[in-house]
Amino acid sequence: MSRTSDRPALQLRSLIKPNGELEVSLVDVPTPSPGPDEVLVRVEATPINPSDLGLLFGAADMSTIRSSGTQNRPVITARVPDGAMKAMAGRLGASMPVGNEGAGTVVEAGSSAAAQALLGRTVAVLGGAMYSQYRCVAAEQCLLLPEGATAADGASCFVNPLTALGMVETMKREGHRALVHTAAASNLGQMLQRICTADGIALVNIVRKAEQVELLKGIDARWVYNAASPTFMQDLVDALAATGATIAFDATGGGKLGGQILSAMEAAAGRDAKEYSRYGSNVLKQVYLYGNLEPGPTEFVRNFGMTWAMGGWLLFPFLQKIGPAAAQALKKRVAAELKTTFASSYAREVSLAEALQPGLIAVYGQRNTGAKFLINPNRGVAGG
Ligand SMILES: NC(=O)c1ccc[n+]([C@@H]2O[C@H](COP(=O)([O-])OP(=O)(O)OC[C@H]3O[C@@H](n4cnc5c(N)ncnc54)[C@H](OP(=O)(O)O)[C@@H]3O)[C@@H](O)[C@H]2O)c1
């Protein structure tokens, strides 16, 4: 068990008060001293992923943002609309640390051999509360980065890489042979394309802008379609018929896209039908909603027969389902291909205080292609 010392260190906290005010601030927390099997990591790179944004700002209306405090200790406030407060009930009044994953240097280690072996090394951690100057974690929670890899190289080596690999694994385990992915120019989408190219799997990518089609074609994507194109549905049906893709992972979640994919899968299956059935094709058409980029309701016209499923997909339950050995095999592949298949790109590196500047929140809060930010919690901090 870790003990706490007197050394204070910065940590970012997000609080939604019962009166509907979001407050994001930096607080001093004691730096833990590692127990025998633990290490203390100085966090040097931690990404602002879409899932982190969900915890960071909750359901707040960011057009109401206000900034106060000082340059080094900024405080951000914003209003959570009354209609969204019900969904925030579970976190009201709780000051929550943020940041799923990150990487840094092990600056102290407990007495065990496993902990001592990490002293001075650069490791990645999936530990939560990573928007902190220091994190004390079990040595076994750390992924030792390969020689020469920086904290920035390893900052995003859990969530997106394991999710991309998890999609391919889910496809295989559930008996499909090709897959569909939306918001496909994302960091995760580019990883998925590189995995599919390497593993010879057909991947149908859906994006929403012409330049995203070019970006994916630039990394050897064969099937890329712009949902804004007038020929989108016809192009999609042709691609699904050619590839046999019957499983999709939709990052938008809300809106019409998930339903359009099911409709296109049904139309593609109908091309091979030997006879008419009023229940539609008997091919299972599966859409997993795995993101929430489009926050409105999920809408669909039920014109895809009776053999279909739509559900949620989340990394952590998936890893639990496949068990530690299979999960370890996926992590091993990520470590081996960290700078190639699983490389992430960032628009900018910022300090914890800079991450709370309204002008920068307006940029990274958009979740646009190539606009992901990396926080270095020790940047610009005395002793950091
Ligand atoms: N379920 C899980 O376990 C799990 C795990 C990891 C990641 N995820 C999800 O995976 C997705 C990608 O993550 P990432 O870190 O790779 O993202 P990222 O690099 O920040 O890229 C986000 C992408 O989403 C697109 N986008 C944003 N809003 C959109 C909308 N309303 N409709 C369509 N496209 C939109 C952006 O395109 P524009 O430039 O056009 O805005 C951009 O290409 C996120 O939704 C994240 O929550 C889920």
The ligand as an ORCA input file, in Angstrom:
! r2SCAN-3c Opt
* xyz 0 1
  N     -15.918      2.305    -26.688
  C     -14.635      2.330    -26.389
  O     -14.161      1.522    -25.582
  C     -13.748      3.357    -27.026
  C     -12.367      3.277    -26.818
  C     -11.540      4.200    -27.482
  C     -12.085      5.178    -28.299
  N     -13.454      5.238    -28.436
  C     -14.060      6.222    -29.342
  O     -13.343      6.209    -30.564
  C     -13.589      7.418    -31.255
  C     -12.297      7.926    -31.878
  O     -11.379      8.304    -30.861
  P      -9.986      9.019    -31.266
  O      -9.268      9.299    -30.010
  O      -9.313      8.222    -32.300
  O     -10.550     10.382    -31.889
  P      -9.786     11.592    -32.595
  O      -8.454     11.206    -33.090
  O      -9.930     12.760    -31.674
  O     -10.716     11.859    -33.888
  C     -12.078     12.132    -33.782
  C     -12.688     11.943    -35.182
  O     -14.105     12.007    -35.081
  C     -14.603     12.814    -36.140
  N     -15.846     13.421    -35.666
  C     -16.008     14.270    -34.619
  N     -17.302     14.553    -34.462
  C     -17.979     13.852    -35.419
  C     -19.343     13.713    -35.772
  N     -20.301     14.371    -35.100
  N     -19.667     12.922    -36.815
  C     -18.711     12.259    -37.504
  N     -17.393     12.341    -37.237
  C     -17.043     13.128    -36.189
  C     -13.513     13.846    -36.412
  O     -13.640     14.296    -37.743
  P     -13.844     15.870    -38.145
  O     -12.463     16.398    -38.395
  O     -14.714     15.807    -39.342
  O     -14.500     16.528    -36.951
  C     -12.253     12.990    -36.195
  O     -11.881     12.329    -37.388
  C     -14.204      8.369    -30.213
  O     -15.586      8.457    -30.438
  C     -13.933      7.668    -28.893
  O     -14.865      7.991    -27.889
  C     -14.279      4.355    -27.819
*
